[in-house]
């Protein structure tokens, strides 16, 4: 398994742990603000996953397009579209 994939999986497992904690907190009727704080941890973890994936995409797919001179506009458009959905 390559280093990038290991990093992404590690971050996803962190997010999964945070989400499992949120579920148990809701089931146990924990204090609302504590639940919100934990949901923010889930969001932060997932944002870090997205950052890792974007960085890898730019360093691989987009770089390859730029070096070959092919599909550059298409690759840039793909990245822009992802952020428009946000």
PyMOL Python script that loads the backbone (N, CA, C, O; Angstrom):
from pymol import cmd

cmd.read_pdbstr("""\
ATOM      1  N   UNK A   1       0.859  -1.181   0.000  1.00  0.00           N
ATOM      2  CA  UNK A   1       0.000   0.000   0.000  1.00  0.00           C
ATOM      3  C   UNK A   1       0.900   1.238   0.000  1.00  0.00           C
ATOM      4  O   UNK A   1       1.869   1.308   0.756  1.00  0.00           O
ATOM      5  N   UNK A   2       0.572   2.209  -0.851  1.00  0.00           N
ATOM      6  CA  UNK A   2       1.428   3.391  -0.923  1.00  0.00           C
ATOM      7  C   UNK A   2       1.160   4.354   0.239  1.00  0.00           C
ATOM      8  O   UNK A   2       0.148   4.261   0.933  1.00  0.00           O
ATOM      9  N   UNK A   3       2.092   5.267   0.420  1.00  0.00           N
ATOM     10  CA  UNK A   3       2.047   6.206   1.548  1.00  0.00           C
ATOM     11  C   UNK A   3       0.796   7.076   1.530  1.00  0.00           C
ATOM     12  O   UNK A   3       0.185   7.315   2.571  1.00  0.00           O
ATOM     13  N   UNK A   4       0.417   7.550   0.339  1.00  0.00           N
ATOM     14  CA  UNK A   4      -0.781   8.401   0.224  1.00  0.00           C
ATOM     15  C   UNK A   4      -2.019   7.645   0.698  1.00  0.00           C
ATOM     16  O   UNK A   4      -2.817   8.165   1.478  1.00  0.00           O
ATOM     17  N   UNK A   5      -2.167   6.433   0.226  1.00  0.00           N
ATOM     18  CA  UNK A   5      -3.335   5.636   0.596  1.00  0.00           C
ATOM     19  C   UNK A   5      -3.362   5.378   2.099  1.00  0.00           C
ATOM     20  O   UNK A   5      -4.427   5.429   2.714  1.00  0.00           O
ATOM     21  N   UNK A   6      -2.218   5.105   2.691  1.00  0.00           N
ATOM     22  CA  UNK A   6      -2.139   4.881   4.140  1.00  0.00           C
ATOM     23  C   UNK A   6      -2.566   6.123   4.911  1.00  0.00           C
ATOM     24  O   UNK A   6      -3.292   6.024   5.901  1.00  0.00           O
ATOM     25  N   UNK A   7      -2.118   7.289   4.459  1.00  0.00           N
ATOM     26  CA  UNK A   7      -2.486   8.539   5.124  1.00  0.00           C
ATOM     27  C   UNK A   7      -3.993   8.787   5.035  1.00  0.00           C
ATOM     28  O   UNK A   7      -4.621   9.182   6.017  1.00  0.00           O
ATOM     29  N   UNK A   8      -4.565   8.553   3.860  1.00  0.00           N
ATOM     30  CA  UNK A   8      -6.004   8.763   3.670  1.00  0.00           C
ATOM     31  C   UNK A   8      -6.786   7.801   4.556  1.00  0.00           C
ATOM     32  O   UNK A   8      -7.726   8.211   5.237  1.00  0.00           O
ATOM     33  N   UNK A   9      -6.409   6.536   4.552  1.00  0.00           N
ATOM     34  CA  UNK A   9      -7.104   5.553   5.388  1.00  0.00           C
ATOM     35  C   UNK A   9      -6.981   5.884   6.867  1.00  0.00           C
ATOM     36  O   UNK A   9      -7.939   5.719   7.622  1.00  0.00           O
ATOM     37  N   UNK A  10      -5.812   6.348   7.287  1.00  0.00           N
ATOM     38  CA  UNK A  10      -5.615   6.739   8.687  1.00  0.00           C
ATOM     39  C   UNK A  10      -6.578   7.866   9.068  1.00  0.00           C
ATOM     40  O   UNK A  10      -7.221   7.820  10.117  1.00  0.00           O
ATOM     41  N   UNK A  11      -6.666   8.876   8.203  1.00  0.00           N
ATOM     42  CA  UNK A  11      -7.565  10.008   8.466  1.00  0.00           C
ATOM     43  C   UNK A  11      -9.029   9.572   8.465  1.00  0.00           C
ATOM     44  O   UNK A  11      -9.819  10.053   9.276  1.00  0.00           O
ATOM     45  N   UNK A  12      -9.388   8.672   7.568  1.00  0.00           N
ATOM     46  CA  UNK A  12     -10.767   8.183   7.529  1.00  0.00           C
ATOM     47  C   UNK A  12     -11.110   7.407   8.800  1.00  0.00           C
ATOM     48  O   UNK A  12     -12.228   7.499   9.307  1.00  0.00           O
ATOM     49  N   UNK A  13     -10.166   6.660   9.300  1.00  0.00           N
ATOM     50  CA  UNK A  13     -10.406   5.912  10.536  1.00  0.00           C
ATOM     51  C   UNK A  13     -10.556   6.856  11.728  1.00  0.00           C
ATOM     52  O   UNK A  13     -11.341   6.590  12.638  1.00  0.00           O
ATOM     53  N   UNK A  14      -9.812   7.947  11.721  1.00  0.00           N
ATOM     54  CA  UNK A  14      -9.978   8.967  12.759  1.00  0.00           C
ATOM     55  C   UNK A  14     -11.391   9.547  12.685  1.00  0.00           C
ATOM     56  O   UNK A  14     -12.071   9.671  13.703  1.00  0.00           O
ATOM     57  N   UNK A  15     -11.829   9.902  11.468  1.00  0.00           N
ATOM     58  CA  UNK A  15     -13.182  10.451  11.284  1.00  0.00           C
ATOM     59  C   UNK A  15     -14.234   9.440  11.730  1.00  0.00           C
ATOM     60  O   UNK A  15     -15.221   9.805  12.368  1.00  0.00           O
ATOM     61  N   UNK A  16     -14.021   8.183  11.396  1.00  0.00           N
ATOM     62  CA  UNK A  16     -14.951   7.127  11.795  1.00  0.00           C
ATOM     63  C   UNK A  16     -15.046   7.043  13.316  1.00  0.00           C
ATOM     64  O   UNK A  16     -16.137   6.900  13.869  1.00  0.00           O
ATOM     65  N   UNK A  17     -13.910   7.131  13.984  1.00  0.00           N
ATOM     66  CA  UNK A  17     -13.908   7.103  15.451  1.00  0.00           C
ATOM     67  C   UNK A  17     -14.683   8.269  16.037  1.00  0.00           C
ATOM     68  O   UNK A  17     -15.460   8.099  16.976  1.00  0.00           O
ATOM     69  N   UNK A  18     -14.468   9.460  15.478  1.00  0.00           N
ATOM     70  CA  UNK A  18     -15.210  10.632  15.944  1.00  0.00           C
ATOM     71  C   UNK A  18     -16.713  10.460  15.718  1.00  0.00           C
ATOM     72  O   UNK A  18     -17.521  10.799  16.583  1.00  0.00           O
ATOM     73  N   UNK A  19     -17.078   9.933  14.550  1.00  0.00           N
ATOM     74  CA  UNK A  19     -18.494   9.743  14.236  1.00  0.00           C
ATOM     75  C   UNK A  19     -19.123   8.704  15.167  1.00  0.00           C
ATOM     76  O   UNK A  19     -20.248   8.885  15.632  1.00  0.00           O
ATOM     77  N   UNK A  20     -18.408   7.633  15.434  1.00  0.00           N
ATOM     78  CA  UNK A  20     -18.927   6.630  16.369  1.00  0.00           C
ATOM     79  C   UNK A  20     -19.136   7.239  17.753  1.00  0.00           C
ATOM     80  O   UNK A  20     -20.086   6.891  18.455  1.00  0.00           O
ATOM     81  N   UNK A  21     -18.250   8.145  18.140  1.00  0.00           N
ATOM     82  CA  UNK A  21     -18.397   8.839  19.426  1.00  0.00           C
ATOM     83  C   UNK A  21     -19.644   9.722  19.419  1.00  0.00           C
ATOM     84  O   UNK A  21     -20.376   9.764  20.408  1.00  0.00           O
ATOM     85  N   UNK A  22     -19.891  10.431  18.307  1.00  0.00           N
ATOM     86  CA  UNK A  22     -21.091  11.268  18.198  1.00  0.00           C
ATOM     87  C   UNK A  22     -22.338  10.411  18.359  1.00  0.00           C
ATOM     88  O   UNK A  22     -23.259  10.784  19.086  1.00  0.00           O
ATOM     89  N   UNK A  23     -22.371   9.282  17.696  1.00  0.00           N
ATOM     90  CA  UNK A  23     -23.532   8.390  17.775  1.00  0.00           C
ATOM     91  C   UNK A  23     -23.768   7.948  19.212  1.00  0.00           C
ATOM     92  O   UNK A  23     -24.897   7.978  19.700  1.00  0.00           O
ATOM     93  N   UNK A  24     -22.707   7.539  19.883  1.00  0.00           N
ATOM     94  CA  UNK A  24     -22.888   7.089  21.272  1.00  0.00           C
ATOM     95  C   UNK A  24     -23.284   8.239  22.182  1.00  0.00           C
ATOM     96  O   UNK A  24     -24.052   8.039  23.123  1.00  0.00           O
ATOM     97  N   UNK A  25     -22.780   9.429  21.925  1.00  0.00           N
ATOM     98  CA  UNK A  25     -23.147  10.590  22.734  1.00  0.00           C
ATOM     99  C   UNK A  25     -24.634  10.906  22.582  1.00  0.00           C
ATOM    100  O   UNK A  25     -25.308  11.223  23.562  1.00  0.00           O
ATOM    101  N   UNK A  26     -25.138  10.820  21.359  1.00  0.00           N
ATOM    102  CA  UNK A  26     -26.560  11.086  21.120  1.00  0.00           C
ATOM    103  C   UNK A  26     -27.402  10.002  21.787  1.00  0.00           C
ATOM    104  O   UNK A  26     -28.419  10.294  22.416  1.00  0.00           O
ATOM    105  N   UNK A  27     -26.975   8.763  21.646  1.00  0.00           N
ATOM    106  CA  UNK A  27     -27.710   7.657  22.275  1.00  0.00           C
ATOM    107  C   UNK A  27     -27.762   7.810  23.799  1.00  0.00           C
ATOM    108  O   UNK A  27     -28.736   7.418  24.441  1.00  0.00           O
ATOM    109  N   UNK A  28     -26.704   8.385  24.360  1.00  0.00           N
ATOM    110  CA  UNK A  28     -26.612   8.539  25.817  1.00  0.00           C
ATOM    111  C   UNK A  28     -27.101   9.906  26.295  1.00  0.00           C
ATOM    112  O   UNK A  28     -26.919  10.257  27.460  1.00  0.00           O
ATOM    113  N   UNK A  29     -27.719  10.674  25.401  1.00  0.00           N
ATOM    114  CA  UNK A  29     -28.249  12.003  25.730  1.00  0.00           C
ATOM    115  C   UNK A  29     -27.206  12.914  26.364  1.00  0.00           C
ATOM    116  O   UNK A  29     -27.470  13.583  27.364  1.00  0.00           O
ATOM    117  N   UNK A  30     -26.026  12.930  25.772  1.00  0.00           N
ATOM    118  CA  UNK A  30     -24.954  13.820  26.250  1.00  0.00           C
ATOM    119  C   UNK A  30     -25.349  15.279  26.050  1.00  0.00           C
ATOM    120  O   UNK A  30     -26.267  15.592  25.292  1.00  0.00           O
ATOM    121  N   UNK A  31     -24.655  16.143  26.728  1.00  0.00           N
ATOM    122  CA  UNK A  31     -24.875  17.585  26.647  1.00  0.00           C
ATOM    123  C   UNK A  31     -24.695  18.054  25.197  1.00  0.00           C
ATOM    124  O   UNK A  31     -23.702  17.729  24.546  1.00  0.00           O
ATOM    125  N   UNK A  32     -25.666  18.819  24.711  1.00  0.00           N
ATOM    126  CA  UNK A  32     -25.721  19.225  23.301  1.00  0.00           C
ATOM    127  C   UNK A  32     -24.423  19.842  22.781  1.00  0.00           C
ATOM    128  O   UNK A  32     -23.949  19.489  21.701  1.00  0.00           O
ATOM    129  N   UNK A  33     -23.862  20.749  23.546  1.00  0.00           N
ATOM    130  CA  UNK A  33     -22.654  21.432  23.070  1.00  0.00           C
ATOM    131  C   UNK A  33     -21.470  20.477  22.968  1.00  0.00           C
ATOM    132  O   UNK A  33     -20.593  20.665  22.126  1.00  0.00           O
ATOM    133  N   UNK A  34     -21.440  19.464  23.811  1.00  0.00           N
ATOM    134  CA  UNK A  34     -20.387  18.452  23.699  1.00  0.00           C
ATOM    135  C   UNK A  34     -20.554  17.639  22.418  1.00  0.00           C
ATOM    136  O   UNK A  34     -19.575  17.270  21.769  1.00  0.00           O
ATOM    137  N   UNK A  35     -21.798  17.368  22.070  1.00  0.00           N
ATOM    138  CA  UNK A  35     -22.073  16.641  20.830  1.00  0.00           C
ATOM    139  C   UNK A  35     -21.646  17.493  19.631  1.00  0.00           C
ATOM    140  O   UNK A  35     -21.029  16.991  18.691  1.00  0.00           O
ATOM    141  N   UNK A  36     -21.976  18.769  19.674  1.00  0.00           N
ATOM    142  CA  UNK A  36     -21.586  19.670  18.583  1.00  0.00           C
ATOM    143  C   UNK A  36     -20.071  19.709  18.448  1.00  0.00           C
ATOM    144  O   UNK A  36     -19.548  19.670  17.335  1.00  0.00           O
ATOM    145  N   UNK A  37     -19.377  19.784  19.544  1.00  0.00           N
ATOM    146  CA  UNK A  37     -17.914  19.805  19.508  1.00  0.00           C
ATOM    147  C   UNK A  37     -17.377  18.538  18.844  1.00  0.00           C
ATOM    148  O   UNK A  37     -16.416  18.597  18.076  1.00  0.00           O
ATOM    149  N   UNK A  38     -17.981  17.418  19.131  1.00  0.00           N
ATOM    150  CA  UNK A  38     -17.548  16.162  18.530  1.00  0.00           C
ATOM    151  C   UNK A  38     -17.894  16.103  17.043  1.00  0.00           C
ATOM    152  O   UNK A  38     -17.127  15.554  16.252  1.00  0.00           O
ATOM    153  N   UNK A  39     -19.046  16.665  16.656  1.00  0.00           N
ATOM    154  CA  UNK A  39     -19.381  16.688  15.224  1.00  0.00           C
ATOM    155  C   UNK A  39     -18.408  17.591  14.467  1.00  0.00           C
ATOM    156  O   UNK A  39     -18.095  17.333  13.305  1.00  0.00           O
ATOM    157  N   UNK A  40     -17.939  18.634  15.117  1.00  0.00           N
ATOM    158  CA  UNK A  40     -16.935  19.486  14.490  1.00  0.00           C
ATOM    159  C   UNK A  40     -15.625  18.726  14.270  1.00  0.00           C
ATOM    160  O   UNK A  40     -14.921  18.967  13.290  1.00  0.00           O
ATOM    161  N   UNK A  41     -15.308  17.825  15.170  1.00  0.00           N
ATOM    162  CA  UNK A  41     -14.124  16.986  15.010  1.00  0.00           C
ATOM    163  C   UNK A  41     -14.281  16.064  13.794  1.00  0.00           C
ATOM    164  O   UNK A  41     -13.322  15.830  13.058  1.00  0.00           O
ATOM    165  N   UNK A  42     -15.496  15.543  13.591  1.00  0.00           N
ATOM    166  CA  UNK A  42     -15.764  14.702  12.411  1.00  0.00           C
ATOM    167  C   UNK A  42     -15.545  15.523  11.145  1.00  0.00           C
ATOM    168  O   UNK A  42     -14.857  15.085  10.223  1.00  0.00           O
ATOM    169  N   UNK A  43     -16.129  16.707  11.109  1.00  0.00           N
ATOM    170  CA  UNK A  43     -16.006  17.578   9.940  1.00  0.00           C
ATOM    171  C   UNK A  43     -14.554  17.917   9.652  1.00  0.00           C
ATOM    172  O   UNK A  43     -14.116  17.865   8.503  1.00  0.00           O
ATOM    173  N   UNK A  44     -13.811  18.262  10.690  1.00  0.00           N
ATOM    174  CA  UNK A  44     -12.397  18.590  10.530  1.00  0.00           C
ATOM    175  C   UNK A  44     -11.605  17.411   9.988  1.00  0.00           C
ATOM    176  O   UNK A  44     -10.748  17.581   9.121  1.00  0.00           O
ATOM    177  N   UNK A  45     -11.885  16.231  10.490  1.00  0.00           N
ATOM    178  CA  UNK A  45     -11.191  15.032  10.016  1.00  0.00           C
ATOM    179  C   UNK A  45     -11.468  14.776   8.545  1.00  0.00           C
ATOM    180  O   UNK A  45     -10.559  14.442   7.785  1.00  0.00           O
ATOM    181  N   UNK A  46     -12.717  14.930   8.144  1.00  0.00           N
ATOM    182  CA  UNK A  46     -13.074  14.710   6.741  1.00  0.00           C
ATOM    183  C   UNK A  46     -12.477  15.777   5.824  1.00  0.00           C
ATOM    184  O   UNK A  46     -12.114  15.489   4.684  1.00  0.00           O
ATOM    185  N   UNK A  47     -12.378  17.003   6.322  1.00  0.00           N
ATOM    186  CA  UNK A  47     -11.743  18.057   5.533  1.00  0.00           C
ATOM    187  C   UNK A  47     -10.275  17.736   5.297  1.00  0.00           C
ATOM    188  O   UNK A  47      -9.747  18.002   4.218  1.00  0.00           O
ATOM    189  N   UNK A  48      -9.617  17.169   6.291  1.00  0.00           N
ATOM    190  CA  UNK A  48      -8.218  16.781   6.131  1.00  0.00           C
ATOM    191  C   UNK A  48      -8.072  15.665   5.097  1.00  0.00           C
ATOM    192  O   UNK A  48      -7.098  15.633   4.344  1.00  0.00           O
ATOM    193  N   UNK A  49      -9.042  14.751   5.065  1.00  0.00           N
ATOM    194  CA  UNK A  49      -9.038  13.696   4.043  1.00  0.00           C
ATOM    195  C   UNK A  49      -9.136  14.333   2.658  1.00  0.00           C
ATOM    196  O   UNK A  49      -8.387  13.978   1.748  1.00  0.00           O
ATOM    197  N   UNK A  50     -10.057  15.268   2.508  1.00  0.00           N
ATOM    198  CA  UNK A  50     -10.220  15.947   1.215  1.00  0.00           C
ATOM    199  C   UNK A  50      -8.945  16.672   0.804  1.00  0.00           C
ATOM    200  O   UNK A  50      -8.565  16.641  -0.366  1.00  0.00           O
ATOM    201  N   UNK A  51      -8.292  17.317   1.744  1.00  0.00           N
ATOM    202  CA  UNK A  51      -7.043  18.020   1.448  1.00  0.00           C
ATOM    203  C   UNK A  51      -5.974  17.058   0.947  1.00  0.00           C
ATOM    204  O   UNK A  51      -5.275  17.353  -0.022  1.00  0.00           O
ATOM    205  N   UNK A  52      -5.845  15.909   1.605  1.00  0.00           N
ATOM    206  CA  UNK A  52      -4.865  14.913   1.183  1.00  0.00           C
ATOM    207  C   UNK A  52      -5.155  14.401  -0.226  1.00  0.00           C
ATOM    208  O   UNK A  52      -4.246  14.257  -1.044  1.00  0.00           O
ATOM    209  N   UNK A  53      -6.427  14.130  -0.497  1.00  0.00           N
ATOM    210  CA  UNK A  53      -6.803  13.610  -1.815  1.00  0.00           C
ATOM    211  C   UNK A  53      -6.590  14.665  -2.894  1.00  0.00           C
ATOM    212  O   UNK A  53      -6.100  14.353  -3.979  1.00  0.00           O
ATOM    213  N   UNK A  54      -6.953  15.910  -2.602  1.00  0.00           N
ATOM    214  CA  UNK A  54      -6.752  16.993  -3.566  1.00  0.00           C
ATOM    215  C   UNK A  54      -5.268  17.180  -3.854  1.00  0.00           C
ATOM    216  O   UNK A  54      -4.866  17.306  -5.011  1.00  0.00           O
ATOM    217  N   UNK A  55      -4.465  17.198  -2.815  1.00  0.00           N
ATOM    218  CA  UNK A  55      -3.025  17.371  -2.995  1.00  0.00           C
ATOM    219  C   UNK A  55      -2.469  16.268  -3.901  1.00  0.00           C
ATOM    220  O   UNK A  55      -1.688  16.542  -4.812  1.00  0.00           O
ATOM    221  N   UNK A  56      -2.868  15.046  -3.650  1.00  0.00           N
ATOM    222  CA  UNK A  56      -2.397  13.937  -4.478  1.00  0.00           C
ATOM    223  C   UNK A  56      -2.888  14.072  -5.912  1.00  0.00           C
ATOM    224  O   UNK A  56      -2.137  13.810  -6.852  1.00  0.00           O
ATOM    225  N   UNK A  57      -4.134  14.476  -6.087  1.00  0.00           N
ATOM    226  CA  UNK A  57      -4.689  14.655  -7.434  1.00  0.00           C
ATOM    227  C   UNK A  57      -3.897  15.710  -8.206  1.00  0.00           C
ATOM    228  O   UNK A  57      -3.572  15.518  -9.378  1.00  0.00           O
ATOM    229  N   UNK A  58      -3.594  16.813  -7.546  1.00  0.00           N
ATOM    230  CA  UNK A  58      -2.834  17.876  -8.206  1.00  0.00           C
ATOM    231  C   UNK A  58      -1.428  17.412  -8.562  1.00  0.00           C
ATOM    232  O   UNK A  58      -0.908  17.752  -9.624  1.00  0.00           O
ATOM    233  N   UNK A  59      -0.816  16.635  -7.675  1.00  0.00           N
ATOM    234  CA  UNK A  59       0.555  16.166  -7.896  1.00  0.00           C
ATOM    235  C   UNK A  59       0.642  15.039  -8.924  1.00  0.00           C
ATOM    236  O   UNK A  59       1.715  14.785  -9.471  1.00  0.00           O
ATOM    237  N   UNK A  60      -0.463  14.370  -9.188  1.00  0.00           N
ATOM    238  CA  UNK A  60      -0.430  13.244 -10.127  1.00  0.00           C
ATOM    239  C   UNK A  60      -1.206  13.581 -11.394  1.00  0.00           C
ATOM    240  O   UNK A  60      -0.604  13.915 -12.414  1.00  0.00           O
ATOM    241  N   UNK A  61      -2.508  13.501 -11.343  1.00  0.00           N
ATOM    242  CA  UNK A  61      -3.352  13.667 -12.537  1.00  0.00           C
ATOM    243  C   UNK A  61      -3.161  15.025 -13.215  1.00  0.00           C
ATOM    244  O   UNK A  61      -2.964  15.097 -14.429  1.00  0.00           O
ATOM    245  N   UNK A  62      -3.218  16.091 -12.432  1.00  0.00           N
ATOM    246  CA  UNK A  62      -3.104  17.431 -13.020  1.00  0.00           C
ATOM    247  C   UNK A  62      -1.682  17.650 -13.537  1.00  0.00           C
ATOM    248  O   UNK A  62      -1.494  18.200 -14.622  1.00  0.00           O
ATOM    249  N   UNK A  63      -0.693  17.227 -12.773  1.00  0.00           N
ATOM    250  CA  UNK A  63       0.703  17.379 -13.217  1.00  0.00           C
ATOM    251  C   UNK A  63       0.936  16.622 -14.519  1.00  0.00           C
ATOM    252  O   UNK A  63       1.584  17.138 -15.430  1.00  0.00           O
ATOM    253  N   UNK A  64       0.411  15.398 -14.614  1.00  0.00           N
ATOM    254  CA  UNK A  64       0.576  14.607 -15.843  1.00  0.00           C
ATOM    255  C   UNK A  64      -0.039  15.318 -17.037  1.00  0.00           C
ATOM    256  O   UNK A  64       0.540  15.332 -18.123  1.00  0.00           O
ATOM    257  N   UNK A  65      -1.210  15.908 -16.838  1.00  0.00           N
ATOM    258  CA  UNK A  65      -1.866  16.647 -17.930  1.00  0.00           C
ATOM    259  C   UNK A  65      -1.037  17.848 -18.347  1.00  0.00           C
ATOM    260  O   UNK A  65      -0.895  18.134 -19.536  1.00  0.00           O
ATOM    261  N   UNK A  66      -0.497  18.542 -17.372  1.00  0.00           N
ATOM    262  CA  UNK A  66       0.310  19.728 -17.677  1.00  0.00           C
ATOM    263  C   UNK A  66       1.582  19.332 -18.414  1.00  0.00           C
ATOM    264  O   UNK A  66       1.983  19.996 -19.370  1.00  0.00           O
ATOM    265  N   UNK A  67       2.214  18.256 -17.973  1.00  0.00           N
ATOM    266  CA  UNK A  67       3.455  17.820 -18.618  1.00  0.00           C
ATOM    267  C   UNK A  67       3.214  17.326 -20.039  1.00  0.00           C
ATOM    268  O   UNK A  67       4.046  17.529 -20.923  1.00  0.00           O
ATOM    269  N   UNK A  68       2.071  16.677 -20.254  1.00  0.00           N
ATOM    270  CA  UNK A  68       1.764  16.158 -21.588  1.00  0.00           C
ATOM    271  C   UNK A  68       1.127  17.223 -22.484  1.00  0.00           C
ATOM    272  O   UNK A  68       1.085  17.082 -23.706  1.00  0.00           O
ATOM    273  N   UNK A  69       0.635  18.280 -21.855  1.00  0.00           N
ATOM    274  CA  UNK A  69      -0.033  19.335 -22.617  1.00  0.00           C
ATOM    275  C   UNK A  69      -1.448  18.957 -23.040  1.00  0.00           C
ATOM    276  O   UNK A  69      -2.062  19.637 -23.862  1.00  0.00           O
ATOM    277  N   UNK A  70      -1.958  17.871 -22.474  1.00  0.00           N
ATOM    278  CA  UNK A  70      -3.285  17.386 -22.850  1.00  0.00           C
ATOM    279  C   UNK A  70      -4.261  17.542 -21.693  1.00  0.00           C
ATOM    280  O   UNK A  70      -3.891  17.368 -20.532  1.00  0.00           O
ATOM    281  N   UNK A  71      -5.497  17.868 -22.010  1.00  0.00           N
ATOM    282  CA  UNK A  71      -6.604  17.898 -21.052  1.00  0.00           C
ATOM    283  C   UNK A  71      -6.392  18.851 -19.867  1.00  0.00           C
ATOM    284  O   UNK A  71      -7.006  18.662 -18.817  1.00  0.00           O
ATOM    285  N   UNK A  72      -5.549  19.851 -20.013  1.00  0.00           N
ATOM    286  CA  UNK A  72      -5.272  20.762 -18.894  1.00  0.00           C
ATOM    287  C   UNK A  72      -6.544  21.481 -18.469  1.00  0.00           C
ATOM    288  O   UNK A  72      -6.877  21.503 -17.284  1.00  0.00           O
ATOM    289  N   UNK A  73      -7.256  22.069 -19.425  1.00  0.00           N
ATOM    290  CA  UNK A  73      -8.485  22.797 -19.094  1.00  0.00           C
ATOM    291  C   UNK A  73      -9.518  21.875 -18.449  1.00  0.00           C
ATOM    292  O   UNK A  73     -10.226  22.276 -17.526  1.00  0.00           O
ATOM    293  N   UNK A  74      -9.597  20.645 -18.939  1.00  0.00           N
ATOM    294  CA  UNK A  74     -10.549  19.675 -18.386  1.00  0.00           C
ATOM    295  C   UNK A  74     -10.210  19.357 -16.923  1.00  0.00           C
ATOM    296  O   UNK A  74     -11.102  19.284 -16.077  1.00  0.00           O
ATOM    297  N   UNK A  75      -8.936  19.171 -16.636  1.00  0.00           N
ATOM    298  CA  UNK A  75      -8.517  18.843 -15.266  1.00  0.00           C
ATOM    299  C   UNK A  75      -8.779  20.015 -14.322  1.00  0.00           C
ATOM    300  O   UNK A  75      -9.225  19.813 -13.193  1.00  0.00           O
ATOM    301  N   UNK A  76      -8.509  21.224 -14.772  1.00  0.00           N
ATOM    302  CA  UNK A  76      -8.770  22.411 -13.955  1.00  0.00           C
ATOM    303  C   UNK A  76     -10.266  22.540 -13.712  1.00  0.00           C
ATOM    304  O   UNK A  76     -10.691  22.831 -12.594  1.00  0.00           O
ATOM    305  N   UNK A  77     -11.070  22.325 -14.755  1.00  0.00           N
ATOM    306  CA  UNK A  77     -12.525  22.415 -14.629  1.00  0.00           C
ATOM    307  C   UNK A  77     -13.040  21.401 -13.614  1.00  0.00           C
ATOM    308  O   UNK A  77     -13.928  21.719 -12.823  1.00  0.00           O
ATOM    309  N   UNK A  78     -12.500  20.189 -13.624  1.00  0.00           N
ATOM    310  CA  UNK A  78     -12.911  19.160 -12.665  1.00  0.00           C
ATOM    311  C   UNK A  78     -12.703  19.624 -11.222  1.00  0.00           C
ATOM    312  O   UNK A  78     -13.576  19.459 -10.371  1.00  0.00           O
ATOM    313  N   UNK A  79     -11.545  20.201 -10.967  1.00  0.00           N
ATOM    314  CA  UNK A  79     -11.246  20.676  -9.605  1.00  0.00           C
ATOM    315  C   UNK A  79     -12.195  21.804  -9.220  1.00  0.00           C
ATOM    316  O   UNK A  79     -12.715  21.828  -8.104  1.00  0.00           O
ATOM    317  N   UNK A  80     -12.417  22.722 -10.124  1.00  0.00           N
ATOM    318  CA  UNK A  80     -13.329  23.843  -9.854  1.00  0.00           C
ATOM    319  C   UNK A  80     -14.730  23.329  -9.557  1.00  0.00           C
ATOM    320  O   UNK A  80     -15.377  23.809  -8.627  1.00  0.00           O
ATOM    321  N   UNK A  81     -15.204  22.366 -10.327  1.00  0.00           N
ATOM    322  CA  UNK A  81     -16.552  21.817 -10.126  1.00  0.00           C
ATOM    323  C   UNK A  81     -16.706  21.180  -8.745  1.00  0.00           C
ATOM    324  O   UNK A  81     -17.763  21.298  -8.123  1.00  0.00           O
ATOM    325  N   UNK A  82     -15.681  20.520  -8.271  1.00  0.00           N
ATOM    326  CA  UNK A  82     -15.734  19.909  -6.946  1.00  0.00           C
ATOM    327  C   UNK A  82     -15.944  20.991  -5.886  1.00  0.00           C
ATOM    328  O   UNK A  82     -16.734  20.811  -4.959  1.00  0.00           O
ATOM    329  N   UNK A  83     -15.248  22.097  -6.023  1.00  0.00           N
ATOM    330  CA  UNK A  83     -15.371  23.163  -5.035  1.00  0.00           C
ATOM    331  C   UNK A  83     -16.664  23.953  -5.177  1.00  0.00           C
ATOM    332  O   UNK A  83     -17.136  24.539  -4.202  1.00  0.00           O
ATOM    333  N   UNK A  84     -17.240  23.980  -6.361  1.00  0.00           N
ATOM    334  CA  UNK A  84     -18.535  24.642  -6.540  1.00  0.00           C
ATOM    335  C   UNK A  84     -19.633  23.910  -5.798  1.00  0.00           C
ATOM    336  O   UNK A  84     -20.586  24.535  -5.333  1.00  0.00           O
ATOM    337  N   UNK A  85     -19.517  22.598  -5.679  1.00  0.00           N
ATOM    338  CA  UNK A  85     -20.529  21.788  -4.997  1.00  0.00           C
ATOM    339  C   UNK A  85     -20.502  21.984  -3.499  1.00  0.00           C
ATOM    340  O   UNK A  85     -21.470  21.656  -2.813  1.00  0.00           O
ATOM    341  N   UNK A  86     -19.432  22.501  -2.992  1.00  0.00           N
ATOM    342  CA  UNK A  86     -19.233  22.634  -1.558  1.00  0.00           C
ATOM    343  C   UNK A  86     -20.178  23.560  -0.901  1.00  0.00           C
ATOM    344  O   UNK A  86     -20.108  23.756   0.312  1.00  0.00           O
TER     345      UNK A  86
END
""", "prot")
cmd.dss("prot")
cmd.show_as("cartoon", "prot")
cmd.util.cbc("prot")
cmd.orient("prot")
